[in-house]
Amino acid sequence: MTTGQSTPRVNLARTRPWLRDVVRRQADPPRESSLPALLAMTFREESTLLFIGVGGGVSALALILVSMAPGDPGLRLAMQIFFVGFLLWTVARPVLVALRLHRAVVHGYQVEARVLDVAIAKARDAGATVDSLRHGLAHGRWQVDHPRFGVFVADFETDAPWAANLSPGRIVRVLVDPRAPKVLLDLDYLGNDGDAVALDAAPAATIDARKLEGRTEPG
């Protein structure tokens, strides 16, 4: 058994159902996915709008104040460059998230992860997000059976709608990186031994190792 890479946490209240539907309709990678549609949904996430609104507003206000302030022109220029960079980063961050999700849904292998241990954290104690304020934040370890790298254990964090329902033994359907023992995205929550408990959960498709032979690895 190997140790995998920890699972990144992403706010996906609007986007997760769409990603899950893509995987449901196309069980085996590579899948067809619309990057423009994914970008549009990512920018409509409440967390994204809040991040851009607050970050962009602070940056714009700071730029105005710095431009009007007297003092060393060199220092003023440096501060202007800093706040412009921060403003651009607030816009680029959702784009990077969408690109990562696009890669996951196109190339990721669909498998099941069994929760080994889990704790439900209070959002205010764990870096509050819009989704974690609503659903709580589950963090712990799960065991994943990768079709190429075998069984591995990895840390995870999720603020999905079903996060507070996780407990040892529960099953979560995930997408794993085809090139590494790493979970790219958690899709939905199945329950003990794969019993569907989420309203929109579906049994994870079994990946035949023979299908993987001869497939082209994503670049």
TORPA-4810 file (N, C-alpha, C, O; in nm, 3 decimals):
<nodes>
NODE_1_0.085_-0.120_0.000_0.000_0.000_0.000_0.088_0.124_0.000_0.184_0.133_0.077_M
NODE_2_0.056_0.219_-0.086_0.134_0.341_-0.096_0.056_0.458_-0.036_-0.064_0.449_-0.012_T
NODE_3_0.127_0.567_-0.014_0.064_0.689_0.035_0.042_0.783_-0.082_0.137_0.820_-0.150_T
NODE_4_-0.081_0.821_-0.105_-0.112_0.909_-0.217_-0.105_1.055_-0.177_-0.081_1.088_-0.061_G
NODE_5_-0.126_1.140_-0.276_-0.125_1.284_-0.252_-0.261_1.327_-0.198_-0.364_1.269_-0.230_Q
NODE_6_-0.258_1.431_-0.114_-0.382_1.477_-0.053_-0.475_1.536_-0.158_-0.432_1.583_-0.263_S
NODE_7_-0.603_1.532_-0.129_-0.706_1.578_-0.221_-0.732_1.726_-0.203_-0.764_1.768_-0.091_T
NODE_8_-0.719_1.808_-0.309_-0.745_1.951_-0.294_-0.893_1.977_-0.272_-0.978_1.906_-0.325_P
NODE_9_-0.924_2.080_-0.194_-1.062_2.119_-0.169_-1.100_2.235_-0.261_-1.028_2.335_-0.269_R
NODE_10_-1.211_2.221_-0.329_-1.258_2.322_-0.423_-1.406_2.347_-0.396_-1.482_2.253_-0.372_V
NODE_11_-1.449_2.473_-0.400_-1.590_2.506_-0.384_-1.664_2.477_-0.514_-1.636_2.537_-0.618_N
NODE_12_-1.760_2.381_-0.508_-1.823_2.334_-0.631_-1.975_2.322_-0.619_-2.033_2.230_-0.675_L
NODE_13_-2.039_2.412_-0.547_-2.183_2.399_-0.525_-2.260_2.389_-0.656_-2.349_2.304_-0.669_A
NODE_14_-2.229_2.474_-0.753_-2.298_2.474_-0.881_-2.233_2.379_-0.980_-2.301_2.318_-1.062_R
NODE_15_-2.102_2.367_-0.974_-2.026_2.296_-1.075_-2.026_2.145_-1.055_-2.023_2.070_-1.153_T
NODE_16_-2.030_2.099_-0.930_-2.019_1.956_-0.901_-2.125_1.872_-0.973_-2.091_1.771_-1.034_R
NODE_17_-2.255_1.911_-0.969_-2.356_1.829_-1.040_-2.328_1.817_-1.189_-2.350_1.711_-1.248_P
NODE_18_-2.279_1.923_-1.251_-2.247_1.919_-1.394_-2.132_1.823_-1.422_-2.138_1.744_-1.516_W
NODE_19_-2.026_1.830_-1.340_-1.913_1.739_-1.354_-1.956_1.594_-1.335_-1.915_1.505_-1.409_L
NODE_20_-2.040_1.572_-1.234_-2.088_1.438_-1.205_-2.169_1.382_-1.322_-2.162_1.263_-1.352_R
NODE_21_-2.247_1.469_-1.387_-2.328_1.426_-1.500_-2.241_1.388_-1.619_-2.271_1.293_-1.690_D
NODE_22_-2.133_1.462_-1.640_-2.040_1.428_-1.749_-1.982_1.289_-1.727_-1.976_1.209_-1.820_V
NODE_23_-1.941_1.260_-1.603_-1.882_1.129_-1.572_-1.988_1.020_-1.581_-1.958_0.909_-1.624_V
NODE_24_-2.109_1.050_-1.542_-2.217_0.951_-1.546_-2.248_0.911_-1.689_-2.275_0.794_-1.717_R
NODE_25_-2.245_1.008_-1.781_-2.276_0.980_-1.920_-2.159_0.917_-1.994_-2.179_0.845_-2.092_R
NODE_26_-2.037_0.944_-1.948_-1.917_0.890_-2.013_-1.829_0.828_-1.905_-1.745_0.895_-1.846_Q
NODE_27_-1.850_0.701_-1.879_-1.784_0.636_-1.766_-1.632_0.630_-1.784_-1.558_0.650_-1.688_A
NODE_28_-1.587_0.603_-1.905_-1.443_0.583_-1.927_-1.379_0.706_-1.990_-1.437_0.767_-2.080_D
NODE_29_-1.259_0.742_-1.945_-1.186_0.852_-2.009_-1.120_0.805_-2.139_-1.103_0.685_-2.158_P
NODE_30_-1.084_0.898_-2.228_-1.106_1.043_-2.216_-1.252_1.080_-2.246_-1.316_1.021_-2.333_P
NODE_31_-1.303_1.178_-2.171_-1.441_1.222_-2.185_-1.445_1.356_-2.258_-1.347_1.431_-2.260_R
NODE_32_-1.558_1.384_-2.317_-1.580_1.514_-2.379_-1.636_1.609_-2.274_-1.731_1.576_-2.203_E
NODE_33_-1.576_1.726_-2.264_-1.620_1.826_-2.166_-1.602_1.964_-2.225_-1.502_1.992_-2.290_S
NODE_34_-1.699_2.050_-2.202_-1.695_2.186_-2.255_-1.621_2.277_-2.157_-1.673_2.308_-2.049_S
NODE_35_-1.502_2.318_-2.194_-1.426_2.409_-2.108_-1.495_2.545_-2.093_-1.498_2.598_-1.982_L
NODE_36_-1.550_2.605_-2.201_-1.621_2.733_-2.182_-1.737_2.721_-2.084_-1.757_2.810_-2.001_P
NODE_37_-1.814_2.612_-2.092_-1.925_2.594_-1.999_-1.875_2.579_-1.856_-1.935_2.632_-1.762_A
NODE_38_-1.766_2.507_-1.840_-1.707_2.487_-1.708_-1.655_2.619_-1.651_-1.672_2.647_-1.532_L
NODE_39_-1.592_2.699_-1.736_-1.544_2.831_-1.692_-1.661_2.919_-1.648_-1.654_2.987_-1.545_L
NODE_40_-1.770_2.916_-1.725_-1.886_2.998_-1.692_-1.944_2.958_-1.557_-1.979_3.044_-1.476_A
NODE_41_-1.954_2.827_-1.532_-2.009_2.781_-1.404_-1.916_2.813_-1.289_-1.962_2.848_-1.180_M
NODE_42_-1.785_2.800_-1.311_-1.688_2.832_-1.206_-1.699_2.978_-1.164_-1.690_3.010_-1.045_T
NODE_43_-1.719_3.066_-1.261_-1.731_3.208_-1.229_-1.866_3.243_-1.168_-1.883_3.352_-1.113_F
NODE_44_-1.964_3.151_-1.176_-2.093_3.177_-1.113_-2.101_3.121_-0.971_-2.200_3.142_-0.901_R
NODE_45_-1.997_3.050_-0.928_-1.995_2.999_-0.791_-1.996_3.116_-0.694_-1.930_3.217_-0.715_E
NODE_46_-2.073_3.102_-0.586_-2.081_3.209_-0.487_-1.944_3.242_-0.430_-1.912_3.359_-0.407_E
NODE_47_-1.864_3.140_-0.405_-1.731_3.163_-0.349_-1.644_3.242_-0.445_-1.564_3.326_-0.402_S
NODE_48_-1.658_3.215_-0.577_-1.580_3.288_-0.676_-1.625_3.434_-0.682_-1.542_3.525_-0.684_T
NODE_49_-1.756_3.455_-0.685_-1.807_3.592_-0.690_-1.765_3.671_-0.566_-1.730_3.788_-0.575_L
NODE_50_-1.769_3.605_-0.451_-1.728_3.672_-0.327_-1.580_3.703_-0.330_-1.538_3.812_-0.291_L
NODE_51_-1.499_3.607_-0.377_-1.355_3.625_-0.383_-1.318_3.740_-0.477_-1.237_3.826_-0.443_F
NODE_52_-1.378_3.740_-0.596_-1.348_3.845_-0.693_-1.402_3.979_-0.645_-1.336_4.082_-0.661_I
NODE_53_-1.521_3.978_-0.587_-1.580_4.103_-0.540_-1.498_4.169_-0.431_-1.469_4.288_-0.438_G
NODE_54_-1.461_4.090_-0.331_-1.383_4.145_-0.220_-1.241_4.178_-0.265_-1.191_4.288_-0.243_V
NODE_55_-1.176_4.080_-0.329_-1.037_4.101_-0.373_-1.025_4.212_-0.474_-0.936_4.296_-0.465_G
NODE_56_-1.118_4.212_-0.573_-1.114_4.316_-0.674_-1.146_4.453_-0.617_-1.083_4.552_-0.654_G
NODE_57_-1.244_4.459_-0.527_-1.280_4.586_-0.466_-1.167_4.645_-0.383_-1.139_4.765_-0.392_G
NODE_58_-1.104_4.560_-0.302_-0.992_4.607_-0.219_-0.877_4.654_-0.307_-0.817_4.758_-0.281_V
NODE_59_-0.847_4.576_-0.412_-0.736_4.613_-0.501_-0.764_4.744_-0.573_-0.675_4.829_-0.584_S
NODE_60_-0.886_4.761_-0.623_-0.921_4.884_-0.694_-0.914_5.005_-0.602_-0.862_5.110_-0.640_A
NODE_61_-0.966_4.990_-0.481_-0.961_5.100_-0.385_-0.816_5.134_-0.349_-0.778_5.250_-0.340_L
NODE_62_-0.735_5.028_-0.329_-0.595_5.052_-0.295_-0.521_5.121_-0.409_-0.437_5.208_-0.385_A
NODE_63_-0.552_5.084_-0.532_-0.487_5.148_-0.648_-0.521_5.296_-0.653_-0.435_5.379_-0.679_L
NODE_64_-0.647_5.329_-0.627_-0.688_5.470_-0.629_-0.615_5.550_-0.521_-0.565_5.659_-0.546_I
NODE_65_-0.611_5.493_-0.399_-0.546_5.562_-0.288_-0.396_5.578_-0.311_-0.339_5.683_-0.283_L
NODE_66_-0.334_5.473_-0.362_-0.189_5.479_-0.388_-0.159_5.581_-0.496_-0.062_5.657_-0.485_V
NODE_67_-0.241_5.585_-0.602_-0.218_5.679_-0.712_-0.232_5.824_-0.667_-0.166_5.912_-0.721_S
NODE_68_-0.317_5.849_-0.567_-0.339_5.985_-0.519_-0.243_6.025_-0.408_-0.231_6.143_-0.375_M
NODE_69_-0.173_5.928_-0.351_-0.087_5.956_-0.236_0.042_6.024_-0.281_0.099_5.988_-0.384_A
NODE_70_0.090_6.123_-0.202_0.219_6.185_-0.232_0.332_6.093_-0.186_0.309_5.996_-0.113_P
NODE_71_0.452_6.124_-0.231_0.565_6.044_-0.185_0.654_6.001_-0.299_0.644_6.054_-0.410_G
NODE_72_0.741_5.904_-0.271_0.838_5.855_-0.367_0.767_5.792_-0.487_0.690_5.698_-0.469_D
NODE_73_0.791_5.843_-0.611_0.727_5.785_-0.729_0.763_5.638_-0.750_0.681_5.559_-0.796_P
NODE_74_0.887_5.601_-0.716_0.929_5.462_-0.732_0.851_5.368_-0.641_0.808_5.260_-0.684_G
NODE_75_0.832_5.409_-0.517_0.756_5.328_-0.422_0.609_5.321_-0.465_0.546_5.216_-0.456_L
NODE_76_0.556_5.434_-0.513_0.418_5.436_-0.558_0.397_5.341_-0.676_0.297_5.270_-0.683_R
NODE_77_0.493_5.341_-0.769_0.484_5.251_-0.885_0.490_5.105_-0.842_0.417_5.021_-0.894_L
NODE_78_0.578_5.076_-0.747_0.590_4.938_-0.698_0.459_4.891_-0.635_0.417_4.777_-0.656_A
NODE_79_0.396_4.979_-0.558_0.269_4.942_-0.494_0.159_4.927_-0.597_0.073_4.840_-0.584_M
NODE_80_0.161_5.012_-0.699_0.061_4.999_-0.806_0.075_4.865_-0.878_-0.024_4.799_-0.907_Q
NODE_81_0.199_4.826_-0.906_0.223_4.697_-0.972_0.175_4.582_-0.885_0.118_4.485_-0.934_I
NODE_82_0.199_4.594_-0.755_0.157_4.488_-0.662_0.005_4.472_-0.664_-0.045_4.360_-0.674_F
NODE_83_-0.068_4.582_-0.654_-0.214_4.573_-0.646_-0.276_4.535_-0.780_-0.379_4.469_-0.783_F
NODE_84_-0.213_4.575_-0.890_-0.260_4.530_-1.021_-0.240_4.378_-1.033_-0.328_4.307_-1.082_V
NODE_85_-0.124_4.331_-0.987_-0.099_4.187_-0.989_-0.199_4.110_-0.904_-0.246_4.003_-0.944_G
NODE_86_-0.232_4.164_-0.787_-0.329_4.098_-0.700_-0.467_4.096_-0.766_-0.540_3.997_-0.755_F
NODE_87_-0.503_4.205_-0.834_-0.631_4.213_-0.902_-0.639_4.108_-1.013_-0.741_4.042_-1.030_L
NODE_88_-0.529_4.094_-1.089_-0.526_3.994_-1.196_-0.534_3.853_-1.138_-0.596_3.764_-1.197_L
NODE_89_-0.471_3.832_-1.022_-0.472_3.699_-0.959_-0.612_3.660_-0.915_-0.649_3.543_-0.924_W
NODE_90_-0.692_3.757_-0.868_-0.828_3.725_-0.826_-0.912_3.675_-0.943_-1.004_3.595_-0.924_T
NODE_91_-0.880_3.720_-1.064_-0.952_3.674_-1.183_-0.892_3.544_-1.235_-0.965_3.456_-1.281_V
NODE_92_-0.759_3.531_-1.227_-0.691_3.412_-1.281_-0.718_3.288_-1.196_-0.720_3.177_-1.250_A
NODE_93_-0.738_3.305_-1.067_-0.754_3.189_-0.979_-0.872_3.100_-1.020_-0.854_2.979_-1.029_R
NODE_94_-0.992_3.155_-1.044_-1.102_3.068_-1.090_-1.073_3.001_-1.224_-1.119_2.889_-1.248_P
NODE_95_-0.997_3.068_-1.310_-0.962_3.008_-1.439_-0.873_2.885_-1.416_-0.893_2.782_-1.480_V
NODE_96_-0.777_2.897_-1.325_-0.688_2.784_-1.295_-0.767_2.668_-1.234_-0.740_2.552_-1.264_L
NODE_97_-0.865_2.701_-1.149_-0.949_2.597_-1.090_-1.027_2.525_-1.200_-1.035_2.402_-1.200_V
NODE_98_-1.085_2.601_-1.294_-1.163_2.542_-1.402_-1.076_2.453_-1.490_-1.120_2.346_-1.533_A
NODE_99_-0.954_2.495_-1.518_-0.862_2.414_-1.598_-0.829_2.283_-1.527_-0.820_2.178_-1.590_L
NODE_100_-0.809_2.290_-1.396_-0.780_2.169_-1.319_-0.899_2.074_-1.319_-0.883_1.953_-1.334_R
NODE_101_-1.018_2.128_-1.303_-1.139_2.046_-1.304_-1.162_1.985_-1.442_-1.205_1.870_-1.453_L
NODE_102_-1.133_2.061_-1.546_-1.149_2.012_-1.683_-1.057_1.892_-1.706_-1.100_1.792_-1.764_H
NODE_103_-0.933_1.902_-1.662_-0.840_1.790_-1.677_-0.889_1.669_-1.599_-0.881_1.556_-1.647_R
NODE_104_-0.942_1.693_-1.479_-0.989_1.583_-1.395_-1.105_1.509_-1.462_-1.105_1.386_-1.467_A
NODE_105_-1.203_1.584_-1.513_-1.322_1.520_-1.567_-1.294_1.456_-1.703_-1.362_1.360_-1.739_V
NODE_106_-1.198_1.506_-1.777_-1.164_1.449_-1.907_-1.080_1.322_-1.892_-1.106_1.221_-1.957_V
NODE_107_-0.978_1.327_-1.806_-0.880_1.218_-1.800_-0.890_1.130_-1.676_-0.831_1.022_-1.674_H
NODE_108_-0.963_1.173_-1.573_-0.962_1.099_-1.447_-1.031_0.964_-1.455_-1.134_0.950_-1.522_G
NODE_109_-0.974_0.864_-1.387_-1.036_0.732_-1.376_-1.136_0.735_-1.260_-1.106_0.787_-1.153_Y
NODE_110_-1.253_0.679_-1.282_-1.358_0.678_-1.183_-1.346_0.553_-1.094_-1.358_0.440_-1.142_Q
NODE_111_-1.322_0.574_-0.965_-1.307_0.464_-0.870_-1.376_0.500_-0.740_-1.434_0.608_-0.726_V
NODE_112_-1.371_0.407_-0.643_-1.431_0.432_-0.512_-1.324_0.450_-0.406_-1.220_0.383_-0.409_E
NODE_113_-1.350_0.541_-0.313_-1.261_0.566_-0.199_-1.336_0.532_-0.072_-1.447_0.580_-0.050_A
NODE_114_-1.276_0.448_0.012_-1.339_0.411_0.138_-1.280_0.497_0.250_-1.158_0.499_0.269_R
NODE_115_-1.365_0.566_0.324_-1.321_0.654_0.432_-1.263_0.569_0.546_-1.329_0.477_0.595_V
NODE_116_-1.140_0.601_0.589_-1.077_0.531_0.700_-1.103_0.602_0.832_-1.139_0.539_0.931_L
NODE_117_-1.083_0.731_0.832_-1.114_0.812_0.950_-1.151_0.952_0.903_-1.104_0.999_0.800_D
NODE_118_-1.235_1.018_0.981_-1.284_1.148_0.939_-1.325_1.230_1.061_-1.370_1.176_1.161_V
NODE_119_-1.307_1.360_1.050_-1.353_1.454_1.152_-1.425_1.567_1.081_-1.383_1.611_0.974_A
NODE_120_-1.532_1.615_1.141_-1.608_1.726_1.084_-1.567_1.853_1.158_-1.593_1.868_1.278_I
NODE_121_-1.503_1.944_1.087_-1.451_2.066_1.149_-1.553_2.178_1.138_-1.635_2.181_1.047_A
NODE_122_-1.547_2.269_1.233_-1.625_2.391_1.225_-1.561_2.482_1.122_-1.439_2.499_1.121_K
NODE_123_-1.642_2.539_1.036_-1.589_2.618_0.924_-1.500_2.731_0.972_-1.397_2.759_0.911_A
NODE_124_-1.539_2.796_1.081_-1.461_2.911_1.126_-1.322_2.871_1.177_-1.233_2.954_1.188_R
NODE_125_-1.305_2.742_1.208_-1.177_2.695_1.257_-1.090_2.638_1.146_-0.976_2.598_1.170_D
NODE_126_-1.143_2.633_1.024_-1.071_2.562_0.919_-1.061_2.641_0.790_-1.050_2.582_0.683_A
NODE_127_-1.064_2.772_0.798_-1.056_2.852_0.677_-1.190_2.850_0.606_-1.209_2.777_0.509_G
NODE_128_-1.283_2.929_0.654_-1.422_2.922_0.610_-1.436_2.945_0.460_-1.372_3.034_0.403_A
NODE_129_-1.519_2.863_0.397_-1.560_2.884_0.259_-1.713_2.892_0.260_-1.777_2.859_0.359_T
NODE_130_-1.769_2.935_0.148_-1.915_2.944_0.139_-1.977_2.807_0.160_-2.075_2.793_0.234_V
NODE_131_-1.920_2.704_0.095_-1.975_2.570_0.107_-1.955_2.511_0.245_-2.044_2.444_0.297_D
NODE_132_-1.839_2.535_0.307_-1.814_2.478_0.440_-1.901_2.543_0.546_-1.934_2.479_0.646_S
NODE_133_-1.937_2.669_0.528_-2.028_2.733_0.621_-2.166_2.667_0.619_-2.237_2.665_0.720_L
NODE_134_-2.202_2.614_0.503_-2.332_2.550_0.489_-2.329_2.403_0.529_-2.418_2.354_0.598_R
NODE_135_-2.224_2.333_0.484_-2.224_2.187_0.496_-2.125_2.133_0.599_-2.128_2.014_0.630_H
NODE_136_-2.038_2.218_0.651_-1.930_2.168_0.735_-1.812_2.126_0.649_-1.822_2.121_0.526_G
NODE_137_-1.702_2.097_0.713_-1.579_2.059_0.642_-1.531_1.926_0.698_-1.491_1.917_0.814_L
NODE_138_-1.534_1.824_0.615_-1.487_1.691_0.655_-1.342_1.674_0.613_-1.307_1.703_0.499_A
NODE_139_-1.259_1.629_0.705_-1.120_1.600_0.668_-1.077_1.471_0.736_-1.122_1.440_0.847_H
NODE_140_-0.991_1.397_0.669_-0.947_1.269_0.722_-0.863_1.195_0.621_-0.789_1.256_0.544_G
NODE_141_-0.875_1.061_0.620_-0.800_0.978_0.526_-0.896_0.878_0.461_-0.991_0.831_0.524_R
NODE_142_-0.868_0.847_0.335_-0.945_0.742_0.269_-0.852_0.651_0.191_-0.740_0.688_0.156_W
NODE_143_-0.902_0.531_0.165_-0.827_0.428_0.093_-0.885_0.416_-0.047_-1.005_0.399_-0.065_Q
NODE_144_-0.796_0.425_-0.145_-0.837_0.428_-0.285_-0.768_0.315_-0.360_-0.649_0.291_-0.340_V
NODE_145_-0.841_0.246_-0.446_-0.785_0.139_-0.528_-0.766_0.192_-0.670_-0.860_0.194_-0.750_D
NODE_146_-0.644_0.233_-0.700_-0.611_0.290_-0.831_-0.592_0.177_-0.932_-0.524_0.079_-0.900_H
NODE_147_-0.648_0.188_-1.052_-0.636_0.080_-1.150_-0.494_0.056_-1.199_-0.465_-0.050_-1.254_P
NODE_148_-0.406_0.152_-1.181_-0.267_0.134_-1.225_-0.167_0.125_-1.111_-0.068_0.052_-1.120_R
NODE_149_-0.192_0.198_-1.004_-0.096_0.204_-0.894_-0.139_0.124_-0.772_-0.069_0.123_-0.670_F
NODE_150_-0.251_0.058_-0.780_-0.297_-0.024_-0.669_-0.357_0.059_-0.557_-0.396_0.175_-0.576_G
NODE_151_-0.364_-0.001_-0.440_-0.427_0.063_-0.324_-0.334_0.168_-0.264_-0.215_0.143_-0.244_V
NODE_152_-0.389_0.285_-0.236_-0.311_0.388_-0.166_-0.403_0.460_-0.067_-0.525_0.458_-0.081_F
NODE_153_-0.341_0.523_0.032_-0.412_0.600_0.133_-0.374_0.746_0.118_-0.256_0.778_0.102_V
NODE_154_-0.472_0.835_0.122_-0.445_0.978_0.105_-0.531_1.059_0.201_-0.640_1.017_0.240_A
NODE_155_-0.480_1.176_0.239_-0.558_1.271_0.316_-0.661_1.337_0.225_-0.640_1.347_0.104_D
NODE_156_-0.771_1.382_0.281_-0.870_1.453_0.202_-0.938_1.560_0.285_-0.939_1.555_0.408_F
NODE_157_-0.993_1.657_0.216_-1.081_1.759_0.272_-1.195_1.779_0.174_-1.171_1.786_0.053_E
NODE_158_-1.316_1.789_0.222_-1.428_1.817_0.134_-1.534_1.898_0.207_-1.561_1.874_0.325_T
NODE_159_-1.592_1.993_0.138_-1.704_2.069_0.192_-1.827_2.049_0.103_-1.910_2.138_0.088_D
NODE_160_-1.836_1.927_0.045_-1.950_1.890_-0.037_-2.076_1.885_0.048_-2.067_1.880_0.171_A
NODE_161_-2.196_1.887_-0.015_-2.321_1.885_0.062_-2.333_1.766_0.157_-2.403_1.774_0.258_P
NODE_162_-2.266_1.656_0.124_-2.274_1.535_0.206_-2.156_1.521_0.302_-2.140_1.416_0.364_W
NODE_163_-2.074_1.625_0.316_-1.952_1.616_0.397_-1.981_1.573_0.540_-1.909_1.490_0.596_A
NODE_164_-2.086_1.629_0.600_-2.115_1.600_0.740_-2.165_1.457_0.761_-2.170_1.410_0.874_A
NODE_165_-2.202_1.386_0.652_-2.252_1.249_0.663_-2.142_1.144_0.657_-2.169_1.026_0.677_N
NODE_166_-2.019_1.185_0.629_-1.910_1.088_0.615_-1.875_1.027_0.750_-1.878_1.094_0.854_L
NODE_167_-1.841_0.901_0.747_-1.796_0.828_0.865_-1.709_0.712_0.818_-1.716_0.676_0.700_S
NODE_168_-1.628_0.654_0.904_-1.543_0.541_0.862_-1.625_0.430_0.796_-1.729_0.389_0.848_P
NODE_169_-1.576_0.384_0.683_-1.645_0.280_0.608_-1.731_0.332_0.495_-1.768_0.256_0.406_G
NODE_170_-1.763_0.460_0.496_-1.844_0.517_0.390_-1.764_0.517_0.259_-1.641_0.520_0.260_R
NODE_171_-1.837_0.515_0.148_-1.777_0.511_0.016_-1.803_0.643_-0.056_-1.915_0.694_-0.057_I
NODE_172_-1.698_0.697_-0.117_-1.710_0.819_-0.196_-1.659_0.788_-0.337_-1.552_0.730_-0.353_V
NODE_173_-1.735_0.828_-0.436_-1.691_0.808_-0.574_-1.598_0.923_-0.612_-1.633_1.040_-0.594_R
NODE_174_-1.480_0.891_-0.664_-1.379_0.992_-0.692_-1.319_0.971_-0.831_-1.334_0.865_-0.892_V
NODE_175_-1.252_1.074_-0.880_-1.170_1.065_-1.000_-1.024_1.070_-0.959_-0.984_1.158_-0.883_L
NODE_176_-0.944_0.975_-1.011_-0.803_0.970_-0.977_-0.717_1.005_-1.098_-0.757_0.984_-1.213_V
NODE_177_-0.600_1.057_-1.069_-0.504_1.093_-1.172_-0.454_0.967_-1.241_-0.411_0.873_-1.173_D
NODE_178_-0.459_0.960_-1.375_-0.411_0.840_-1.444_-0.260_0.821_-1.434_-0.210_0.712_-1.463_P
NODE_179_-0.187_0.926_-1.394_-0.041_0.919_-1.393_0.020_0.914_-1.254_0.143_0.909_-1.241_R
NODE_180_-0.064_0.916_-1.149_-0.011_0.921_-1.013_-0.117_0.874_-0.915_-0.236_0.881_-0.945_A
NODE_181_-0.075_0.825_-0.797_-0.172_0.788_-0.692_-0.227_0.914_-0.626_-0.184_0.951_-0.517_P
NODE_182_-0.321_0.977_-0.692_-0.373_1.106_-0.646_-0.520_1.119_-0.681_-0.559_1.089_-0.794_K
NODE_183_-0.601_1.162_-0.586_-0.742_1.189_-0.612_-0.755_1.332_-0.664_-0.709_1.427_-0.600_V
NODE_184_-0.818_1.346_-0.780_-0.835_1.477_-0.841_-0.964_1.546_-0.797_-0.969_1.668_-0.785_L
NODE_185_-1.069_1.466_-0.774_-1.200_1.525_-0.747_-1.291_1.423_-0.681_-1.296_1.307_-0.724_L
NODE_186_-1.363_1.464_-0.577_-1.466_1.378_-0.519_-1.598_1.412_-0.585_-1.635_1.529_-0.595_D
NODE_187_-1.670_1.309_-0.631_-1.793_1.330_-0.708_-1.918_1.321_-0.623_-1.994_1.417_-0.614_L
NODE_188_-1.939_1.206_-0.560_-2.057_1.191_-0.476_-2.034_1.085_-0.370_-1.932_1.015_-0.369_D
NODE_189_-2.130_1.076_-0.281_-2.119_0.996_-0.159_-2.215_0.880_-0.172_-2.335_0.899_-0.194_Y
NODE_190_-2.161_0.757_-0.158_-2.242_0.638_-0.178_-2.287_0.574_-0.049_-2.400_0.528_-0.039_L
NODE_191_-2.199_0.569_0.051_-2.236_0.507_0.177_-2.156_0.382_0.206_-2.049_0.362_0.147_G
NODE_192_-2.204_0.298_0.294_-2.134_0.175_0.328_-2.143_0.074_0.215_-2.252_0.045_0.165_N
NODE_193_-2.029_0.021_0.176_-2.021_-0.085_0.076_-2.089_-0.048_-0.054_-2.144_-0.135_-0.123_D
NODE_194_-2.087_0.081_-0.089_-2.141_0.125_-0.216_-2.291_0.142_-0.221_-2.345_0.169_-0.329_G
NODE_195_-2.362_0.127_-0.109_-2.506_0.150_-0.109_-2.535_0.298_-0.133_-2.481_0.384_-0.064_D
NODE_196_-2.620_0.327_-0.231_-2.648_0.466_-0.265_-2.731_0.532_-0.154_-2.838_0.483_-0.118_A
NODE_197_-2.679_0.643_-0.102_-2.753_0.717_-0.001_-2.778_0.860_-0.045_-2.871_0.925_0.003_V
NODE_198_-2.695_0.911_-0.139_-2.720_1.044_-0.193_-2.830_1.033_-0.298_-2.839_0.932_-0.368_A
NODE_199_-2.913_1.135_-0.310_-3.026_1.130_-0.402_-2.982_1.111_-0.546_-3.051_1.048_-0.626_L
NODE_200_-2.864_1.166_-0.579_-2.819_1.157_-0.717_-2.699_1.065_-0.731_-2.629_1.072_-0.832_D
NODE_201_-2.673_0.980_-0.634_-2.557_0.891_-0.641_-2.587_0.775_-0.734_-2.700_0.730_-0.748_A
NODE_202_-2.480_0.728_-0.798_-2.490_0.610_-0.884_-2.369_0.524_-0.859_-2.262_0.578_-0.830_A
NODE_203_-2.380_0.392_-0.870_-2.264_0.305_-0.845_-2.150_0.340_-0.937_-2.171_0.369_-1.055_P
NODE_204_-2.031_0.338_-0.884_-1.912_0.369_-0.964_-1.889_0.260_-1.066_-1.902_0.141_-1.036_A
NODE_205_-1.855_0.300_-1.187_-1.827_0.201_-1.291_-1.695_0.131_-1.262_-1.601_0.192_-1.210_A
NODE_206_-1.690_0.005_-1.295_-1.568_-0.072_-1.274_-1.476_-0.052_-1.392_-1.518_-0.065_-1.507_T
NODE_207_-1.352_-0.020_-1.366_-1.255_0.003_-1.472_-1.183_-0.127_-1.501_-1.121_-0.186_-1.413_I
NODE_208_-1.191_-0.172_-1.624_-1.120_-0.293_-1.666_-0.979_-0.254_-1.701_-0.957_-0.169_-1.787_D
NODE_209_-0.881_-0.316_-1.634_-0.741_-0.281_-1.657_-0.702_-0.302_-1.802_-0.613_-0.235_-1.853_A
NODE_210_-0.770_-0.397_-1.870_-0.736_-0.421_-2.009_-0.771_-0.302_-2.097_-0.709_-0.281_-2.202_R
NODE_211_-0.874_-0.223_-2.054_-0.909_-0.104_-2.132_-0.802_0.002_-2.126_-0.792_0.087_-2.215_K
NODE_212_-0.721_-0.003_-2.020_-0.620_0.100_-2.003_-0.497_0.074_-2.088_-0.420_0.166_-2.117_L
NODE_213_-0.480_-0.050_-2.129_-0.363_-0.083_-2.208_-0.375_-0.019_-2.344_-0.477_-0.030_-2.412_E
NODE_214_-0.270_0.047_-2.383_-0.265_0.110_-2.514_-0.328_0.247_-2.519_-0.322_0.313_-2.623_G
NODE_215_-0.388_0.293_-2.409_-0.444_0.428_-2.407_-0.332_0.531_-2.402_-0.228_0.508_-2.341_R
NODE_216_-0.355_0.643_-2.465_-0.256_0.750_-2.466_-0.267_0.831_-2.339_-0.375_0.877_-2.304_T
NODE_217_-0.155_0.849_-2.270_-0.156_0.928_-2.149_-0.179_1.073_-2.179_-0.128_1.122_-2.280_E
NODE_218_-0.251_1.145_-2.097_-0.269_1.289_-2.119_-0.137_1.361_-2.106_-0.055_1.326_-2.021_P
NODE_219_-0.118_1.463_-2.190_0.008_1.537_-2.186_0.013_1.635_-2.075_0.113_1.706_-2.059_G
</nodes>
